[in-house]
């Protein structure tokens, strides 16, 4: 009692210091805490748009309600239910208690004024429209009533059929409990809310109605908890005043639930996956392996929360034993993946195919988990945010359930692991990085169509010091590696980061521990953009030169022109993409479209590289033939069709088979979708073919030069052709081959960037600067300009005009 008084005195002191209204306390023997506050309460400020008279069922003394005692922290006597039995998630009750502090219980009265978090621990059932510290001794009415006939039953029937149209329900019994303008204990402000229980036979429903709710600093809990289920409307006092504008049935201030579901479901025995007493007493690696094997054989079994908790507790406790003696990194990762898969499998056994909505929470020392499922009769527009103590997840589960394959059913499991921050588990991939958050995992258990209707957002709390000079990345674990594709960091501050992902897996936030390397990458990005710009300038000059010499077949050909056009557009779009990514103004759909266009343009460029190599080979073969017998084997119209249709076909098939494969974080092909082979496959084939063709060209030229006559001019001309051919081999093939080996070498990466960005520069040098025909064309052009703008002509022109 002394502790209770001290707590209240502390509260009173805070109120008296912070509140303008006078506060005093008077000992009362009738109060469990022996105190009452003299606070003058103003009328509560209405919140939301609902009208209490329309939303609330009939209540109050004038309506015949029985009124609760006007005392602090008490309850009504046991109320015998006129209904033969009331079903609440598989359990039937014949009595109920209306507790003054904003909740209903069935077996015993509940006088606690500090709410506890909802945990479906198999011990109690509570309906809590607003469980908080209330005090009706001065004002406010807490009342209840039962109805077995009359207009209230008709109203309940209409409400239930509106919110659950597939039920075809007729109410036979209604119980109404109302807290009307009840003040908070020792605080300014009041709350009005109501619970309506409705049943007929084994069908049971519940409405929770919220009227004006004033803010409070007391702890609050709203929702319900039963032996195997719990549902939370709110557990924080920061938004309690907004309850009158919330709803799961699109009626502000009203929540509706189908609460008899659960009675028709049975729980599978856990004998087939039971942990032996010997293993519990002296756990070993063999015990853990045996349990993992049994869990892996689970198919459609449904297990109780207690059984799942027992197995998870054993697994998480013995997780480290799996890693003992593992000197091979592959074995470490394999064991770790086994634990992840087993956890996902166990969480799936909590899915029971409900009709409306159900939620189960598990809290262990090293694991927090929550499973939420919806059924075809769920009338909610969206499910509440899933959360653990440190992390949150937003997912469109309602949208997923509405797919034709799911037929209204869908479930999501959200797990947060607090014992996986040891980066040594992944030393092959994050040796230069550190985890910045706990590891979270999300799955859609026992859901047929797992396609997401919209990206899933994870709010991750930082568990390590946030280094402002580093760059955090949203990643997911792909069997052996952290991968960023499909996950984007959309918001971050000093305490939390928000990751948006287009798929579900095991996620974390990581940060590079060597910021200098990121800075080097930043400088390399800037260098790459400058090099790309320079290459684009020379590609434009090359095309202008080709346009000037368009009638000279010795300067230009179809493949050469189309190669320059493809490279120009590809590098320009690539440069534009990088600029937009830096400005963070690129939408996800636009990013995916740009990735597809880049895929097409670069593939086209490679096809034209192959055609150019083929035409060079034909040209070298023609050196040994008399000019009269040389033929142009490739028609330019056919070449144009082939050059672009091959690339278009590959991209079209890729987009049709894996449409979600475009639009990585860098606006390219997503690495986790295996779509990269639609680019690497054709590129590898073309590079191999070009290597063979250029080897044949070199051999043919060597043979031709060895058998030439001694005419110096002919020898010189053929040697020039040979060197140009070798230069074209470097331009078209070599730099892209280097791309396969740049991962472990910064020097190779820099060389690769220079060579691929300067293809236009080398083409301009070889086909324009070193071409005699181009030189002569420019001499003629410059000579004509010199004649047209000579001083004599300018003088004559001005004299004539004068």
C-alpha positions in Angstrom: 0.0 0.0 0.0 2.9 2.3 0.8 4.3 1.8 -2.6 1.0 2.6 -4.3 0.6 5.8 -2.3 4.2 6.9 -3.1 3.5 6.3 -6.8 0.3 8.3 -6.7 1.9 11.1 -4.7 4.6 11.2 -7.3 2.0 11.4 -10.0 0.1 14.1 -8.1 3.3 16.2 -7.7 3.8 16.0 -11.5 0.2 17.0 -12.2 0.3 19.9 -9.7 3.5 21.2 -11.2 2.5 21.0 -14.8 -1.3 21.6 -14.7 -3.0 24.9 -14.1 -5.9 23.4 -12.3 -5.7 23.1 -8.4 -5.0 19.5 -7.3 -5.4 18.0 -3.8 -5.7 14.5 -2.4 -8.0 13.1 0.2 -7.5 9.7 1.9 -10.5 7.4 1.2 -10.9 4.0 2.9 -13.1 2.9 -0.1 -10.2 3.3 -2.6 -7.7 0.6 -3.1 -5.1 3.3 -3.4 -6.6 5.3 -0.6 -6.5 8.5 -2.7 -8.8 10.7 -4.8 -8.0 13.7 -6.8 -9.9 16.9 -6.7 -9.6 18.0 -10.4 -12.2 20.1 -12.1 -12.8 18.4 -15.4 -13.8 20.3 -18.5 -15.8 18.6 -21.2 -13.7 16.4 -23.4 -12.7 17.7 -26.7 -14.4 15.7 -29.5 -11.9 13.9 -31.7 -12.8 12.4 -35.1 -15.9 13.0 -37.2 -18.2 10.4 -35.6 -21.4 11.3 -33.7 -21.5 9.4 -30.4 -25.4 9.2 -30.5 -25.3 7.5 -33.9 -22.2 5.3 -33.2 -23.0 4.1 -29.6 -25.6 1.6 -28.8 -28.2 2.7 -26.2 -26.6 3.2 -22.8 -27.0 4.9 -19.4 -29.4 4.7 -16.4 -32.3 6.0 -18.4 -31.9 3.1 -20.8 -32.1 0.6 -18.0 -28.4 -0.1 -17.7 -26.9 -1.5 -14.5 -24.2 0.9 -13.2 -20.8 0.0 -11.9 -19.7 1.1 -8.4 -18.4 4.7 -8.2 -15.0 3.6 -6.8 -11.4 3.5 -8.0 -10.0 0.3 -9.4 -13.0 -1.9 -8.9 -15.3 -4.0 -11.0 -18.9 -5.1 -11.4 -20.0 -8.2 -9.8 -20.0 -11.3 -12.0 -22.6 -10.8 -14.6 -24.5 -13.9 -15.7 -25.0 -13.9 -19.4 -28.5 -14.4 -20.7 -27.1 -16.2 -23.7 -26.6 -20.0 -23.0 -22.9 -19.5 -23.8 -20.7 -16.9 -25.4 -17.9 -18.2 -27.7 -14.6 -16.2 -27.6 -11.9 -17.7 -29.8 -12.7 -21.3 -29.1 -13.7 -20.9 -25.4 -17.2 -20.6 -24.1 -18.2 -18.4 -21.1 -21.4 -17.9 -19.1 -20.3 -14.9 -17.1 -18.4 -11.6 -17.6 -16.9 -8.8 -15.5 -17.0 -5.1 -16.5 -13.9 -3.6 -15.0 -13.8 0.1 -14.2 -10.3 0.6 -15.8 -11.6 0.0 -19.3 -11.7 -3.8 -19.9 -13.8 -6.9 -19.8 -12.8 -10.3 -18.3 -14.6 -13.6 -18.1 -13.2 -15.7 -15.2 -12.1 -13.2 -12.6 -12.4 -9.4 -12.1 -9.4 -7.3 -13.1 -8.6 -4.2 -11.0 -5.1 -3.5 -12.3 -4.8 0.1 -13.4 -1.4 -0.3 -15.2 -2.0 -2.3 -18.4 0.3 -5.1 -19.4 1.3 -5.9 -23.0 -0.9 -8.4 -24.7 0.7 -11.8 -24.7 -1.3 -14.8 -25.7 0.2 -17.0 -22.9 -2.7 -19.4 -22.5 -3.7 -18.0 -19.1 -6.4 -15.4 -19.6 -8.8 -13.6 -22.0 -9.2 -9.8 -21.9 -11.3 -7.5 -24.1 -9.8 -4.0 -23.6 -11.4 -1.2 -25.5 -9.2 1.2 -23.5 -7.4 -0.3 -20.5 -5.9 2.6 -18.6 -6.1 4.3 -15.2 -9.7 5.6 -14.9 -11.6 7.1 -12.0 -15.4 7.4 -11.9 -15.8 8.6 -8.3 -16.5 12.2 -9.2 -18.2 11.9 -12.5 -18.6 9.6 -15.5 -20.8 6.5 -15.8 -19.7 2.9 -16.3 -22.8 0.8 -17.2 -23.8 -2.4 -18.9 -27.0 -4.1 -20.2 -28.1 -7.3 -22.0 -30.7 -7.7 -24.8 -32.5 -10.8 -26.0 -35.2 -9.0 -28.1 -36.1 -5.6 -29.4 -34.6 -2.9 -31.6 -31.0 -3.4 -30.3 -31.0 -6.9 -31.8 -32.2 -5.6 -35.1 -29.5 -2.9 -35.1 -26.8 -5.5 -34.2 -28.0 -7.8 -37.0 -27.8 -4.9 -39.6 -24.3 -4.0 -38.4 -22.8 -7.5 -38.5 -24.3 -8.2 -42.0 -22.9 -4.9 -43.2 -19.4 -5.7 -42.0 -19.4 -9.5 -42.6 -21.7 -9.8 -45.7 -21.0 -13.5 -46.2 -22.3 -14.6 -42.8 -26.1 -14.1 -43.2 -26.4 -13.5 -39.5 -29.3 -12.8 -37.2 -28.5 -11.7 -33.7 -30.2 -13.4 -30.7 -28.2 -11.8 -27.9 -26.4 -8.5 -27.3 -24.3 -7.3 -24.4 -23.4 -3.6 -24.2 -20.7 -2.2 -21.8 -20.2 1.6 -21.9 -17.7 4.0 -20.3 -19.4 7.4 -20.7 -17.2 10.5 -20.0 -15.0 8.7 -17.4 -12.1 10.8 -16.2 -8.5 9.7 -16.0 -7.1 9.2 -12.5 -5.6 12.4 -11.2 -5.4 13.9 -14.7 -7.4 16.4 -16.7 -9.4 14.7 -19.4 -12.1 12.1 -20.0 -12.8 9.1 -22.2 -16.0 7.7 -23.8 -16.0 4.2 -25.4 -18.2 1.1 -25.6 -18.0 -2.6 -26.2 -20.8 -4.5 -27.9 -20.8 -8.4 -27.8 -23.2 -10.0 -30.3 -24.0 -13.7 -30.7 -26.3 -16.4 -32.0 -25.5 -20.0 -31.3 -21.8 -20.5 -31.9 -21.3 -17.3 -33.9 -19.9 -14.4 -32.0 -19.0 -10.9 -32.9 -17.7 -7.8 -31.2 -17.9 -4.1 -31.9 -15.7 -1.5 -30.1 -17.0 2.1 -30.4 -14.9 5.1 -29.6 -16.3 8.5 -28.7 -14.3 11.6 -27.6 -11.0 10.5 -26.1 -8.8 13.1 -24.4 -5.0 12.7 -24.3 -3.4 11.1 -21.3 0.1 10.3 -19.9 -1.1 7.1 -18.3 -0.1 3.8 -20.0 -2.8 2.4 -22.3 -3.6 -0.8 -24.1 -6.4 -1.3 -26.6 -7.5 -4.5 -28.4 -8.0 -8.0 -27.1 -6.0 -11.0 -25.9 -7.1 -14.7 -25.6 -5.3 -18.0 -25.0 -3.9 -18.2 -28.5 -4.6 -14.9 -30.2 -4.1 -11.3 -29.5 -4.9 -8.1 -31.4 -3.6 -4.6 -30.6 -5.3 -1.4 -31.7 -2.9 0.7 -29.8 -0.4 0.4 -26.9 0.9 3.9 -26.8 -0.6 7.0 -25.2 0.8 9.3 -27.9 -2.1 8.6 -30.2 -4.9 7.6 -27.8 -6.9 10.8 -28.7 -7.0 9.6 -32.3 -8.9 6.4 -31.5 -12.2 8.1 -32.4 -11.0 8.5 -35.9 -9.6 5.0 -36.4 -11.5 2.0 -37.8 -11.1 -1.4 -39.5 -14.5 -1.1 -41.2 -14.2 2.3 -42.6 -16.5 3.8 -40.0 -14.5 6.3 -37.9 -14.4 5.2 -34.3 -15.7 1.7 -34.8 -13.8 -1.6 -34.9 -15.6 -4.9 -35.7 -14.3 -8.5 -35.1 -15.6 -12.0 -35.7 -14.5 -13.6 -32.4 -15.8 -17.1 -32.3 -13.4 -18.3 -35.0 -10.8 -20.7 -33.6 -13.3 -23.2 -32.2 -13.3 -25.2 -35.3 -9.6 -25.6 -35.6 -7.6 -28.4 -34.0 -4.0 -28.3 -33.0 -1.7 -31.1 -34.2 0.3 -33.0 -31.6 3.9 -32.1 -31.3 5.0 -35.7 -30.6 6.7 -36.0 -34.0 9.0 -33.0 -33.3 9.3 -33.4 -29.5 12.7 -32.6 -27.9 13.7 -35.5 -25.7 14.3 -34.9 -22.0 17.9 -36.1 -22.5 18.5 -33.4 -25.2 17.0 -30.7 -22.9 19.2 -31.8 -20.1 22.4 -32.1 -22.2 21.9 -30.6 -25.6 24.4 -31.6 -28.3 24.9 -31.0 -32.0 23.2 -34.3 -32.7 20.1 -33.3 -30.8 19.9 -30.0 -32.7 20.4 -31.8 -36.1 17.6 -34.2 -35.2 15.2 -31.5 -34.3 16.1 -29.5 -37.5 15.4 -32.7 -39.6 12.0 -33.1 -37.9 11.0 -29.5 -38.4 12.1 -29.7 -42.1 9.5 -32.5 -42.5 6.6 -30.2 -41.4 4.0 -29.8 -44.1 0.5 -28.7 -43.1 0.7 -29.3 -39.4 -0.8 -26.7 -37.0 1.0 -26.3 -33.7 0.1 -24.3 -30.6 1.9 -21.2 -29.6 3.4 -23.0 -26.6 4.8 -25.8 -28.7 6.3 -23.4 -31.2 7.8 -21.3 -28.3 9.4 -24.4 -26.8 11.0 -25.5 -30.1 12.2 -21.9 -30.8 13.6 -21.6 -27.4 15.7 -24.7 -27.8 16.9 -23.7 -31.3 17.9 -20.2 -30.3 19.6 -21.5 -27.2 21.5 -24.1 -29.1 22.3 -22.0 -32.1 25.9 -21.5 -31.1 26.4 -25.2 -30.7 25.8 -25.5 -34.4 28.8 -23.4 -35.1 31.2 -25.2 -32.7 33.9 -27.0 -34.5 33.1 -25.4 -37.9 36.3 -24.3 -39.4 35.0 -24.2 -42.9 33.1 -21.1 -43.9 30.7 -23.1 -46.0 29.7 -25.3 -43.0 29.1 -22.2 -40.9 26.8 -20.6 -43.4 25.0 -23.9 -44.0 24.3 -24.3 -40.3 23.1 -20.7 -40.0 20.8 -21.1 -43.0 19.3 -24.3 -41.4 18.4 -22.3 -38.3 16.7 -19.6 -40.5 14.7 -22.1 -42.4 13.6 -24.0 -39.3 12.4 -20.7 -37.7 10.4 -19.9 -40.8 8.9 -23.4 -40.8 7.9 -23.2 -37.1 6.3 -19.8 -37.5 4.2 -21.2 -40.4 2.6 -23.7 -38.1 0.8 -20.9 -36.3 -1.3 -20.1 -39.4 -4.7 -21.6 -38.9 -6.7 -20.2 -41.9 -9.0 -17.8 -40.0 -12.1 -16.1 -41.3 -11.3 -12.6 -40.2 -8.0 -11.6 -38.6 -5.7 -13.1 -36.0 -2.4 -12.2 -34.6 0.1 -14.3 -32.5 3.2 -12.8 -30.8 6.2 -14.6 -29.4 8.9 -13.0 -27.3 12.0 -14.9 -26.4 15.4 -13.7 -25.1 17.0 -13.8 -28.6 13.9 -13.7 -30.9 10.8 -11.6 -31.3 8.2 -12.8 -33.7 4.7 -11.9 -34.8 2.3 -13.8 -37.2 -0.7 -12.0 -38.6 -3.2 -13.6 -40.9 -6.4 -12.5 -42.5 -9.4 -14.4 -43.9 -12.1 -13.8 -46.5 -14.4 -12.2 -44.0 -11.9 -9.6 -42.9 -13.4 -6.2 -43.4 -10.2 -4.2 -42.7 -8.9 -1.9 -45.4 -5.3 -2.5 -44.1 -3.7 -4.4 -41.2 -1.9 -2.5 -38.4 1.8 -2.1 -38.6 3.7 -5.2 -37.5 6.3 -4.4 -34.9 8.8 -5.8 -32.5 10.5 -3.8 -29.7 13.1 -2.3 -32.2 11.8 -2.8 -35.7 8.6 -2.3 -37.7 7.2 -3.6 -41.0 4.5 -2.2 -43.3 3.0 -4.7 -45.8 -0.2 -4.8 -47.9 -1.4 -8.1 -46.6 -5.0 -7.3 -47.5 -4.0 -6.7 -51.1 -2.1 -10.0 -51.2 -5.1 -11.9 -49.8 -7.4 -10.5 -52.6 -5.5 -12.3 -55.4 -7.6 -15.0 -57.1 -5.2 -17.8 -56.0 -5.3 -16.8 -52.3 -9.1 -16.5 -52.1 -9.1 -14.0 -49.3 -6.5 -15.8 -47.2 -3.0 -14.5 -46.5 -0.5 -14.6 -43.6 2.7 -12.8 -42.8 5.4 -13.7 -40.3 7.8 -11.0 -39.0 10.9 -12.1 -36.9 13.6 -10.0 -35.3 16.8 -11.8 -34.2 18.9 -10.2 -31.5 21.7 -12.8 -31.5 22.8 -12.5 -35.1 24.9 -9.3 -35.0 28.1 -11.3 -35.0 29.5 -10.4 -38.4 32.0 -13.3 -38.2 29.2 -15.5 -39.5 29.5 -13.7 -42.8 33.2 -12.8 -42.8 33.5 -13.6 -46.5 31.1 -10.8 -47.4 31.2 -8.2 -44.7 34.7 -8.2 -43.5 34.9 -4.5 -44.2 31.4 -3.8 -43.0 29.4 -3.8 -39.8 25.8 -4.6 -39.0 23.9 -1.5 -38.1 20.6 -3.2 -37.1 19.3 -6.4 -35.7 18.6 -9.0 -38.4 14.9 -9.2 -39.4 13.1 -11.8 -41.4 9.7 -11.8 -43.2 7.8 -14.5 -45.0 4.3 -15.2 -46.3 3.7 -18.6 -44.7 1.0 -20.9 -46.2 0.0 -18.2 -48.7 -0.3 -19.6 -52.3 0.4 -16.4 -54.2 3.3 -14.6 -52.5 3.6 -11.8 -55.1 3.7 -8.4 -53.4 1.2 -5.8 -54.4 3.5 -3.0 -53.4 7.0 -2.8 -51.8 7.4 -3.7 -48.1 8.9 -1.1 -45.8 11.1 -2.0 -42.9 11.9 0.5 -40.2 15.1 -0.7 -38.5 16.5 0.7 -35.3 20.2 1.4 -35.3 22.0 -0.9 -32.9 25.5 0.4 -33.6 27.0 3.9 -33.7 25.9 5.7 -36.8 28.9 7.0 -38.8 27.8 10.0 -40.8 30.8 9.7 -43.1 29.7 6.1 -44.1 26.9 5.0 -46.3 24.3 2.5 -44.9 22.9 -0.1 -47.3 19.7 -2.1 -47.1 20.6 -5.7 -47.8 19.1 -9.2 -47.7 20.7 -12.5 -47.1 20.8 -14.7 -50.2 22.1 -18.1 -48.9 25.8 -17.1 -48.8 25.9 -13.4 -49.4 24.4 -10.0 -48.5 22.7 -8.7 -51.7 21.3 -5.2 -52.2 19.2 -5.8 -55.3 15.5 -5.1 -54.7 16.1 -3.1 -51.5 16.5 0.6 -51.3 17.2 2.9 -48.4 14.5 5.6 -48.6 15.0 7.4 -45.3 17.6 7.5 -42.5 18.4 9.5 -39.4 20.7 9.1 -36.4 18.5 6.4 -34.8 16.5 4.6 -37.5 16.5 3.8 -41.2 13.7 2.8 -43.5 14.3 0.1 -46.2 11.9 -0.5 -49.0 12.1 -4.0 -50.6 10.2 -5.6 -53.4 10.5 -9.1 -52.0 10.6 -10.9 -48.6 13.7 -12.5 -47.1 16.1 -12.0 -44.2 17.1 -8.3 -44.0 19.6 -6.1 -42.3 21.2 -2.7 -42.4 25.0 -2.7 -43.0 27.6 0.1 -43.1 31.0 0.2 -44.6 33.6 0.5 -41.9 36.2 2.0 -44.2 34.7 5.3 -45.4 37.8 6.1 -47.4 37.0 3.3 -49.8 33.5 4.8 -50.3 35.2 8.1 -51.0 37.5 6.5 -53.5 34.4 5.0 -55.2 32.9 8.4 -55.2 35.9 9.9 -57.0 35.8 7.0 -59.4 32.2 7.7 -60.1 33.1 11.4 -60.9 36.0 10.3 -63.1 33.6 7.9 -64.9 31.1 10.6 -65.6 33.8 12.9 -67.0 35.2 10.0 -69.2 31.7 9.2 -70.4 31.1 12.8 -71.4 34.4 12.9 -73.3 33.5 9.7 -75.1 30.1 11.1 -76.1 31.8 14.2 -77.6 34.0 12.0 -79.9 31.1 9.8 -80.8 29.2 12.9 -82.0 32.3 14.1 -84.0 32.6 10.6 -85.5 28.9 10.6 -86.7 29.3 14.1 -88.1 32.4 13.0 -90.0 30.6 9.9 -91.3 27.7 12.2 -92.5 30.2 14.4 -94.3 31.8 11.3 -96.0 28.5 9.4 -96.5 29.1 8.8 -100.2 32.5 7.2 -99.6 32.2 3.5 -98.9 35.9 3.3 -97.9 35.1 5.5 -94.9 31.8 4.3 -93.7 29.7 1.1 -93.7 26.3 0.2 -92.1 27.8 -1.7 -89.1 30.2 1.1 -88.2 27.5 3.8 -88.3 25.0 1.7 -86.3 27.7 0.8 -83.8 28.4 4.5 -83.1 24.6 5.3 -82.9 24.1 2.4 -80.4 27.1 3.4 -78.3 26.0 7.1 -78.4 22.5 6.4 -77.0 23.7 3.8 -74.6 26.4 5.9 -73.0 24.1 9.0 -73.0 21.3 7.1 -71.2 23.8 5.6 -68.8 25.2 9.0 -67.9 21.7 10.5 -67.5 20.7 7.6 -65.2 23.7 8.2 -63.0 22.9 11.9 -62.7 19.2 11.2 -61.8 20.3 8.6 -59.2 22.6 11.1 -57.6 19.7 13.6 -57.4 17.4 10.9 -56.0 14.7 12.0 -58.4 14.3 8.7 -60.3 11.0 6.8 -59.8 11.2 3.1 -59.4 9.1 2.4 -62.6 11.3 4.9 -64.6 14.4 3.1 -63.3 13.1 -0.2 -64.5 12.2 1.2 -67.9 15.7 2.8 -68.3 17.3 -0.5 -67.3 15.4 -2.2 -70.1 16.4 0.4 -72.7 20.0 0.2 -71.5 19.9 -3.6 -71.9 18.6 -3.2 -75.5 21.2 -0.5 -76.5 24.3 -2.2 -75.1 23.2 -5.6 -76.6 22.7 -3.8 -79.9 26.2 -2.3 -79.7 27.6 -5.8 -79.1 25.7 -7.2 -82.1 27.1 -4.4 -84.2 30.6 -5.2 -82.9 30.2 -8.7 -84.1 29.0 -7.6 -87.5 31.9 -5.2 -87.8 34.3 -8.0 -86.9 32.7 -10.2 -89.5 32.9 -7.5 -92.2 36.6 -6.9 -91.4 37.2 -10.6 -91.8 35.5 -10.5 -95.2 37.4 -7.4 -96.2 40.8 -9.1 -95.3 39.7 -12.2 -97.3 39.0 -10.0 -100.3 42.6 -8.6 -100.2 43.8 -11.8 -102.0 41.2 -11.6 -104.7 41.2 -9.5 -107.9 38.9 -6.5 -107.4 36.6 -7.7 -110.2 35.8 -10.8 -108.1 35.3 -9.0 -104.8 31.6 -9.1 -103.7 29.6 -7.3 -101.0 28.1 -10.3 -99.3 26.0 -8.4 -96.7 23.1 -6.2 -97.7 22.8 -3.0 -95.5 19.0 -3.4 -95.0 19.4 -7.0 -93.8 22.2 -5.9 -91.5 20.1 -3.2 -89.9 17.2 -5.6 -89.2 19.6 -8.3 -87.8 21.6 -5.8 -85.7 18.6 -4.5 -83.8 16.1 -7.4 -83.9 18.5 -9.8 -82.1 18.8 -7.4 -79.2 15.1 -6.6 -79.2 14.2 -10.3 -79.1 16.5 -11.0 -76.1 15.2 -8.0 -74.1 11.5 -8.9 -75.0 11.9 -12.5 -73.9 13.7 -11.4 -70.7 11.0 -8.8 -69.8 8.2 -11.3 -70.5 9.8 -14.1 -68.4 11.2 -12.0 -65.5 9.4 -8.6 -65.6 10.5 -7.8 -62.1 14.2 -8.4 -63.0 14.7 -4.8 -64.2 15.4 -1.8 -62.0 18.2 -2.6 -59.5 19.5 0.0 -57.1 21.7 1.2 -59.9 18.9 1.0 -62.5 20.3 -2.1 -64.1 19.5 -5.8 -64.1 18.8 -7.3 -60.7 21.5 -9.8 -59.8 19.2 -12.0 -57.6 16.8 -12.7 -60.5 19.4 -14.4 -62.7 18.4 -12.0 -65.5 22.1 -10.9 -65.7 22.6 -13.9 -68.0 20.4 -12.4 -70.6 23.2 -9.8 -70.9 26.3 -11.8 -70.0 25.3 -14.8 -72.1 25.1 -12.9 -75.5 28.1 -10.7 -74.6 30.3 -13.7 -73.7 29.3 -15.4 -77.0 30.1 -12.3 -79.0 33.4 -11.6 -77.3 34.5 -15.3 -77.9 33.4 -15.0 -81.5 35.2 -11.7 -82.0 38.4 -13.2 -80.5 38.2 -16.1 -83.0 37.4 -13.8 -86.0 40.3 -11.4 -85.1 42.7 -14.4 -84.8 41.7 -15.5 -88.3 42.1 -11.9 -89.5 45.5 -11.7 -88.1 46.5 -15.0 -89.6 45.1 -14.0 -93.1 46.8 -10.7 -93.0 50.1 -12.2 -92.0 49.8 -14.7 -94.8 48.8 -12.1 -97.3 51.7 -9.7 -96.4 54.2 -12.6 -96.6 53.2 -13.3 -100.2 52.9 -9.7 -101.5 55.2 -8.5 -104.2 57.8 -5.9 -103.5 55.7 -2.9 -104.3 56.3 -0.7 -101.4 53.0 1.2 -101.7 51.0 -2.1 -101.6 53.0 -3.4 -98.6 52.5 -0.1 -96.8 48.8 -0.1 -97.5 48.3 -3.6 -96.3 50.3 -3.0 -93.1 48.1 0.0 -92.4 45.1 -2.2 -92.7 46.6 -4.7 -90.4 47.3 -2.2 -87.7 43.8 -0.7 -88.0 42.4 -4.1 -87.6 44.4 -4.7 -84.5 43.3 -1.4 -83.1 39.6 -2.2 -83.8 40.1 -5.5 -81.9 41.2 -3.6 -78.9 38.3 -1.1 -79.3 35.6 -3.6 -79.7 36.6 -6.5 -77.6 39.4 -6.2 -75.0 37.9 -3.6 -72.6 34.7 -5.6 -72.1 36.7 -8.8 -71.4 38.4 -6.9 -68.6 34.9 -6.4 -67.0 35.0 -10.0 -65.8 38.1 -9.4 -63.7 37.6 -6.0 -62.1 36.0 -7.1 -58.8 39.3 -7.6 -57.0 41.4 -4.9 -58.7 40.9 -1.1 -58.6 43.6 -0.7 -61.3 41.7 -3.0 -63.7 38.5 -1.2 -62.9 40.0 2.2 -63.8 41.4 0.8 -67.0 38.1 -0.8 -67.8 36.2 2.5 -67.2 38.7 4.4 -69.5 38.5 1.9 -72.4 34.8 1.3 -72.5 34.0 5.0 -72.1 36.5 6.0 -74.9 35.3 3.6 -77.6 34.0 6.7 -79.4 37.4 8.3 -79.1 39.3 5.4 -80.5 36.7 5.0 -83.4 37.3 8.7 -84.2 41.0 8.3 -84.2 41.1 5.1 -86.3 38.4 5.8 -88.9 38.6 9.6 -89.1 42.0 10.9 -88.0 44.0 8.1 -89.6 41.9 7.9 -92.7 43.4 9.5 -95.9 40.0 9.9 -97.4 38.7 11.8 -94.4 41.8 13.9 -94.3 41.3 14.8 -98.0 37.6 15.6 -97.4 38.5 17.9 -94.5 41.2 19.6 -96.7 38.7 20.2 -99.4 36.1 21.5 -96.9 38.6 23.8 -95.2 39.9 25.0 -98.6 36.4 25.9 -99.7 35.8 27.8 -96.5 39.1 29.7 -96.9 38.1 30.7 -100.5 34.6 31.8 -99.4 35.9 33.9 -96.6 39.1 35.4 -98.1 39.6 39.2 -97.6 39.3 39.8 -101.4 35.8 38.2 -101.6 34.6 40.0 -98.4 35.8 43.4 -99.9 34.1 42.7 -103.2 30.9 41.7 -101.5 30.8 44.9 -99.3 31.6 47.1 -102.4 28.8 45.5 -104.4 26.3 46.0 -101.5 27.4 49.6 -101.1 
